[in-house]
Amino acid sequence: MPGERIVVELNVNGQRLSEVAETRTLLSDFLRHKLGLTGVHVGCEHGVCGACTVLMDGQPVRSCLIFAVQADGGNFSTIEGLADGNAMHPVQEAFRKNHGLQCGFCTPGMVLTAVDLLRREPELTDQKIREGMSGNLCRCTGYEGIVAAILEVAQQLRAGELETKRAADRLFRDELRPA
């Protein structure tokens, strides 16, 4: 028996999108099935694995723990919004270069969590990265490539290598910043 349906309107990756959803629809399902943002992966459906992580008003959230109706009017960034045309986001490029992915299932949530971590914590160390990423589970990589990728971007930021307007805009877009 279908439940109550309402229009949910979100700002996703800089675009205003709306679609009808049942009040019981999870944000992860709304993003994937209604809006076609299949980079939002659903793993555990309990908020434990981090595969469904998106940025809501600049903060990482587990989209499997939020109803779409609760997110109405919110600003979201998904993995689909990070690249600049054909140019990968610096964190995506570092994950590729450092073999921070294998099967790729956890990668979108890992990358978005890493972007937030880099934004919040300018002086990252191996230990701080491991602590900051501890809410995201990966069954394939052993985390070494993931940590190396985030360390690489942190070092580039400290060295001023990503200080160009284009790189800085791509790393910390307005929609990735808290309101």
Secondary structure, 3 states (H helix, E strand, C coil): CCCCEEEEEEEECCEEEEEEEECCCEHHHHHHHHCCCCCCCCCCCCCCCCCCEEEECCEEEEHHHCEHHHHCCCEEECHHHCCECCECCHHHHHHHHCCCCCCCCCHHHHHHHHHHHHHHCCCCCHHHHHHHCCCCCCCCCCCHHHHHHHHHHHHHHHCCCCCCHHHHHHHCCHHHCCC
